[in-house]
Amino acid sequence: MMKFKAVIAITVGLLLSACAAFNPIAEPQVAITHIKMAPANGFQQTLLVGLQLDNPNSFAVNLGRLRYQLSLQGQALAGGSLNESFSLPANGRTQIVVPVEVNLLSGLGVLRAIMASVQPDLDYQLSLTAAVENFGLGDITINKNGKVGLGAAAP
């Protein structure tokens, strides 16, 4: 009976030390690299938003099912989703382009704010939720504020 208790105590100790040593993943970083307008379709305008995702982890992070909300110049613009899976390489960077559908009637406030801006770059707020497919971690949400120019992709 004493040997059984010792084995249980050692097993519990090993499990606790393994849990303490486990480091959850570091959150990937995101930034908007560019915003381009696709041809308008009636009262809908599609913006093609370039995202740069940086992985600070020493292992690849597999993402899928992105959901995002975008504001420009302090005005809520629109959101969207992307249901494609992709991998962020270990300590690496991935660039993707996501579509954001804007209803031109409801987006008039945003257009006014953009037209009134005398700065070459626009302030943005991005909220991105991604399903992390590694380790069964579920969804992570990344919020980012920054500046971006309209037009061609940055080099």
Contacts in CASP RR format, 6 or more apart in sequence:
PFRMAT RR
TARGET T0000
AUTHOR 0000-0000-0000
METHOD contacts of the structure
MODEL  1
MMKFKAVIAITVGLLLSACAAFNPIAEPQVAITHIKMAPANGFQQTLLVG
LQLDNPNSFAVNLGRLRYQLSLQGQALAGGSLNESFSLPANGRTQIVVPV
EVNLLSGLGVLRAIMASVQPDLDYQLSLTAAVENFGLGDITINKNGKVGL
GAAAP
24 137 0 8 1.000
25 57 0 8 1.000
25 61 0 8 1.000
25 132 0 8 1.000
25 134 0 8 1.000
25 135 0 8 1.000
25 137 0 8 1.000
26 56 0 8 1.000
26 57 0 8 1.000
27 56 0 8 1.000
27 140 0 8 1.000
27 142 0 8 1.000
28 53 0 8 1.000
28 54 0 8 1.000
28 55 0 8 1.000
28 56 0 8 1.000
28 57 0 8 1.000
28 61 0 8 1.000
28 63 0 8 1.000
28 88 0 8 1.000
28 130 0 8 1.000
28 140 0 8 1.000
28 142 0 8 1.000
29 53 0 8 1.000
29 54 0 8 1.000
29 56 0 8 1.000
29 142 0 8 1.000
29 144 0 8 1.000
30 51 0 8 1.000
30 52 0 8 1.000
30 53 0 8 1.000
30 54 0 8 1.000
30 126 0 8 1.000
30 128 0 8 1.000
30 142 0 8 1.000
30 144 0 8 1.000
31 51 0 8 1.000
31 52 0 8 1.000
31 54 0 8 1.000
31 144 0 8 1.000
31 146 0 8 1.000
32 49 0 8 1.000
32 50 0 8 1.000
32 51 0 8 1.000
32 52 0 8 1.000
32 70 0 8 1.000
32 124 0 8 1.000
32 126 0 8 1.000
32 144 0 8 1.000
32 146 0 8 1.000
32 148 0 8 1.000
33 50 0 8 1.000
33 51 0 8 1.000
33 52 0 8 1.000
33 95 0 8 1.000
33 148 0 8 1.000
33 153 0 8 1.000
33 154 0 8 1.000
34 49 0 8 1.000
34 50 0 8 1.000
34 148 0 8 1.000
34 149 0 8 1.000
34 150 0 8 1.000
34 151 0 8 1.000
34 152 0 8 1.000
34 153 0 8 1.000
34 154 0 8 1.000
35 47 0 8 1.000
35 48 0 8 1.000
35 49 0 8 1.000
35 50 0 8 1.000
35 122 0 8 1.000
35 148 0 8 1.000
35 149 0 8 1.000
35 150 0 8 1.000
35 151 0 8 1.000
36 47 0 8 1.000
36 48 0 8 1.000
36 150 0 8 1.000
36 151 0 8 1.000
36 152 0 8 1.000
36 153 0 8 1.000
37 45 0 8 1.000
37 46 0 8 1.000
37 47 0 8 1.000
37 48 0 8 1.000
37 150 0 8 1.000
37 151 0 8 1.000
38 45 0 8 1.000
38 46 0 8 1.000
38 47 0 8 1.000
38 48 0 8 1.000
38 99 0 8 1.000
39 46 0 8 1.000
40 46 0 8 1.000
40 104 0 8 1.000
42 104 0 8 1.000
43 103 0 8 1.000
43 104 0 8 1.000
43 105 0 8 1.000
44 101 0 8 1.000
44 102 0 8 1.000
44 103 0 8 1.000
44 104 0 8 1.000
45 101 0 8 1.000
45 102 0 8 1.000
45 103 0 8 1.000
45 104 0 8 1.000
46 99 0 8 1.000
46 100 0 8 1.000
46 101 0 8 1.000
46 102 0 8 1.000
47 77 0 8 1.000
47 78 0 8 1.000
47 99 0 8 1.000
47 100 0 8 1.000
47 102 0 8 1.000
48 97 0 8 1.000
48 98 0 8 1.000
48 99 0 8 1.000
48 100 0 8 1.000
49 70 0 8 1.000
49 97 0 8 1.000
49 98 0 8 1.000
49 99 0 8 1.000
49 100 0 8 1.000
50 95 0 8 1.000
50 96 0 8 1.000
50 97 0 8 1.000
50 98 0 8 1.000
50 153 0 8 1.000
51 95 0 8 1.000
51 96 0 8 1.000
51 97 0 8 1.000
51 98 0 8 1.000
51 128 0 8 1.000
52 93 0 8 1.000
52 94 0 8 1.000
52 95 0 8 1.000
53 63 0 8 1.000
53 88 0 8 1.000
53 93 0 8 1.000
53 94 0 8 1.000
53 95 0 8 1.000
53 96 0 8 1.000
54 88 0 8 1.000
54 92 0 8 1.000
54 93 0 8 1.000
55 61 0 8 1.000
55 88 0 8 1.000
55 89 0 8 1.000
55 90 0 8 1.000
55 91 0 8 1.000
55 92 0 8 1.000
55 93 0 8 1.000
55 94 0 8 1.000
56 91 0 8 1.000
57 90 0 8 1.000
57 91 0 8 1.000
58 90 0 8 1.000
58 91 0 8 1.000
59 90 0 8 1.000
59 134 0 8 1.000
60 87 0 8 1.000
60 88 0 8 1.000
60 89 0 8 1.000
60 90 0 8 1.000
60 134 0 8 1.000
61 87 0 8 1.000
61 88 0 8 1.000
61 132 0 8 1.000
61 134 0 8 1.000
62 85 0 8 1.000
62 86 0 8 1.000
62 87 0 8 1.000
62 88 0 8 1.000
62 132 0 8 1.000
62 133 0 8 1.000
62 134 0 8 1.000
63 85 0 8 1.000
63 86 0 8 1.000
63 87 0 8 1.000
63 88 0 8 1.000
63 130 0 8 1.000
63 131 0 8 1.000
63 132 0 8 1.000
63 133 0 8 1.000
64 82 0 8 1.000
64 83 0 8 1.000
64 84 0 8 1.000
64 85 0 8 1.000
64 86 0 8 1.000
64 130 0 8 1.000
64 131 0 8 1.000
64 133 0 8 1.000
65 81 0 8 1.000
65 82 0 8 1.000
65 83 0 8 1.000
65 85 0 8 1.000
65 130 0 8 1.000
65 131 0 8 1.000
66 81 0 8 1.000
66 82 0 8 1.000
66 83 0 8 1.000
66 98 0 8 1.000
66 128 0 8 1.000
66 129 0 8 1.000
66 130 0 8 1.000
67 79 0 8 1.000
67 80 0 8 1.000
67 81 0 8 1.000
67 128 0 8 1.000
67 129 0 8 1.000
67 130 0 8 1.000
68 79 0 8 1.000
68 80 0 8 1.000
68 81 0 8 1.000
68 82 0 8 1.000
68 98 0 8 1.000
68 100 0 8 1.000
68 126 0 8 1.000
68 127 0 8 1.000
68 128 0 8 1.000
68 129 0 8 1.000
69 76 0 8 1.000
69 78 0 8 1.000
69 79 0 8 1.000
69 80 0 8 1.000
69 126 0 8 1.000
69 127 0 8 1.000
70 77 0 8 1.000
70 78 0 8 1.000
70 79 0 8 1.000
70 100 0 8 1.000
70 124 0 8 1.000
70 125 0 8 1.000
70 126 0 8 1.000
71 77 0 8 1.000
71 124 0 8 1.000
71 125 0 8 1.000
71 126 0 8 1.000
72 110 0 8 1.000
72 113 0 8 1.000
72 114 0 8 1.000
72 122 0 8 1.000
72 123 0 8 1.000
72 124 0 8 1.000
73 110 0 8 1.000
73 113 0 8 1.000
73 114 0 8 1.000
73 117 0 8 1.000
73 122 0 8 1.000
73 123 0 8 1.000
74 113 0 8 1.000
74 123 0 8 1.000
74 125 0 8 1.000
75 107 0 8 1.000
75 109 0 8 1.000
75 110 0 8 1.000
75 113 0 8 1.000
76 110 0 8 1.000
77 100 0 8 1.000
77 102 0 8 1.000
77 107 0 8 1.000
77 110 0 8 1.000
78 100 0 8 1.000
78 101 0 8 1.000
78 102 0 8 1.000
78 103 0 8 1.000
78 107 0 8 1.000
79 100 0 8 1.000
79 101 0 8 1.000
80 98 0 8 1.000
80 99 0 8 1.000
80 100 0 8 1.000
80 101 0 8 1.000
82 96 0 8 1.000
82 98 0 8 1.000
82 99 0 8 1.000
85 133 0 8 1.000
86 94 0 8 1.000
86 96 0 8 1.000
87 94 0 8 1.000
88 94 0 8 1.000
102 110 0 8 1.000
104 111 0 8 1.000
114 122 0 8 1.000
114 150 0 8 1.000
120 149 0 8 1.000
121 147 0 8 1.000
121 148 0 8 1.000
121 149 0 8 1.000
122 147 0 8 1.000
122 148 0 8 1.000
122 149 0 8 1.000
122 150 0 8 1.000
123 145 0 8 1.000
123 146 0 8 1.000
123 147 0 8 1.000
124 144 0 8 1.000
124 145 0 8 1.000
124 146 0 8 1.000
124 147 0 8 1.000
124 148 0 8 1.000
125 143 0 8 1.000
125 144 0 8 1.000
125 145 0 8 1.000
125 146 0 8 1.000
126 142 0 8 1.000
126 143 0 8 1.000
126 144 0 8 1.000
126 145 0 8 1.000
127 141 0 8 1.000
127 142 0 8 1.000
127 143 0 8 1.000
128 141 0 8 1.000
128 142 0 8 1.000
128 143 0 8 1.000
128 144 0 8 1.000
129 139 0 8 1.000
129 140 0 8 1.000
129 141 0 8 1.000
129 142 0 8 1.000
130 139 0 8 1.000
130 140 0 8 1.000
130 142 0 8 1.000
131 138 0 8 1.000
131 139 0 8 1.000
132 138 0 8 1.000
132 139 0 8 1.000
132 140 0 8 1.000
END
